[in-house]
Amino acid sequence: MIMPKTILETLGFRRNWVYETIVASHPKKGLASAAPMGVWTGDLRRVKLKIYNGSKTLANITASGAFTVNFPKDVRLFHRALASKRLPLIKTPSGLHAVKDHSRLELQANDMKKAGNAVIVTAEITGHRILKNTRLFNRAEALTLEYLISKTKPNVKANELAEYRRAIRKVAPKSEYAMIVER
């Protein structure tokens, strides 16, 4: 029997690849917040995030358990979030906050494990809004390009190339990009 695709498979997620998103969360009282954050899946059903201790996002998710993962249309939204510029957040029909006019997953945290100075949150998908031509941002392609360009420079430092390889293996393990930089 052929199983239907999960929403993550439909979006194009690959197991253990890290995708750059905007996570919107809200405390029980107060204003919602949005922050750039990488997410991944190991089973194509649940989403995982590594959230650092002391962050507003971790406090909000610990308090409410519910949040959204939003898929930016381009990198300018990451800049707006990092530059502390208010993002256009709306309330979803389920009462969560999300980035206006962007695809999103609505999630409920069901497991939180300490990992050094962070917490790994595992969350179940409770809803979604997927727009046509949703784009997933994974840094491996751009990092591979930077690696290849750096290799052509006469004074490239070995530690710089090693950092590119490390990052590529982290965000796109066992990918063609990882194979390219290992050759």
Buried (B, 14 or more C-beta within 10 A) or exposed (E): EEEEEBBBBEBEBBEBBBBBBBBBBBBEEEEBBBBBBBBBBEEBEBBBBBBEEEBBBBBBBBBBBBBBBBBBBEEEBBEBBEEEEEBEBBEBEEEBBBBEEBBBBBBBBEEBEEEEEBBBBBBEBEBBBEEEEBBBBBBBBEBBEBBEEBEEEEEEEEEEBEEBBEBBBBBBBEBEBBEBBEE
